[in-house]
Amino acid sequence: MRRHVHALRPPAADQRRRGRGSGGGFGASLVLPLAALLLAGCADSGAGSVDHLDNRPATPAAGAAPDTSAAPAPSTVPDTGREGAVARQVLARYTGWWQAQTTAYADSSRSGAGLSLFATGSALSSALANLHRLREAGMVMQGQPRSDARVMALHLTSSPQTAAIEDCLDVSGWHQADAHTKQLRDPRQRLSRYVVTATATSTSAGWLISDLKAHTGQSC
């Protein structure tokens, strides 16, 4: 199925495809400056850029074969019934997670306290570490990365319950910038579009994003 990538807007329950948002919904539309995953740069970077943020992909090593062999599997999640409703809840929380990151990374003075409303575990700790790195470097994130996410699988009989998310992330419109001058400070070479996978875990606070991985050799 062809992916359609748009800018992020809040999810709408009536705008869902099979396991994926559409139109103005999250799965097909997502504004997410995510310093945890985005601007992947090589060692040859622009002055003042932040090259290595936790969970952010690095470009493949020289001579390494791109990881393009694994085609995305079809989603096993129906768009109706209990599983369809849970998938919408998961995508709504995923949307909120990136919106929270958008806000946090765009302002170097923010503490990132709102991130804990949407994430836990390694996803949260990496985001907070990235926020600290950006602040220490005097950098902020500008622009609106774009995403097309869908719930690939639900594990509702496990304890805790989990959901697997796959995202096609386009970061060509998201940039590092000097926090004071607003001058762009992107790495000279950076990846612009690749597959991201995430895990959401059901907790007493609802679904929270618990893990994120970037597959920089897998195009989408």
Stockholm file with secondary structure:
# STOCKHOLM 1.0

chainA/1-220         MRRHVHALRPPAADQRRRGRGSGGGFGASLVLPLAALLLAGCADSGAGSVDHLDNRPATPAAGAAPDTSAAPAPSTVPDTGREGAVARQVLARYTGWWQAQTTAYADSSRSGAGLSLFATGSALSSALANLHRLREAGMVMQGQPRSDARVMALHLTSSPQTAAIEDCLDVSGWHQADAHTKQLRDPRQRLSRYVVTATATSTSAGWLISDLKAHTGQSC
#=GR chainA/1-220 SS CCCCCBCCCCCCTTSEETTEECTTSTTTBCCCCCTTTCCCBCSSCCTTCCCCCTTCCCCCCTTCCCCCCCCCCCCCCCSSHHHHHHHHHHHHHHHHHHHHHHHHHTCTTCCCGGGGGTBCHHHHHHHHHHHHHHHHHTEEEEECCEEEEEEEEEETTSSSCEEEEEEEEECTTEEEEETTTCCBCCCSSBCCEEEEEEEEEEETTEEEEEEEEEETTSCC
#=GC SS_cons         CCCCCBCCCCCCTTSEETTEECTTSTTTBCCCCCTTTCCCBCSSCCTTCCCCCTTCCCCCCTTCCCCCCCCCCCCCCCSSHHHHHHHHHHHHHHHHHHHHHHHHHTCTTCCCGGGGGTBCHHHHHHHHHHHHHHHHHTEEEEECCEEEEEEEEEETTSSSCEEEEEEEEECTTEEEEETTTCCBCCCSSBCCEEEEEEEEEEETTEEEEEEEEEETTSCC
//
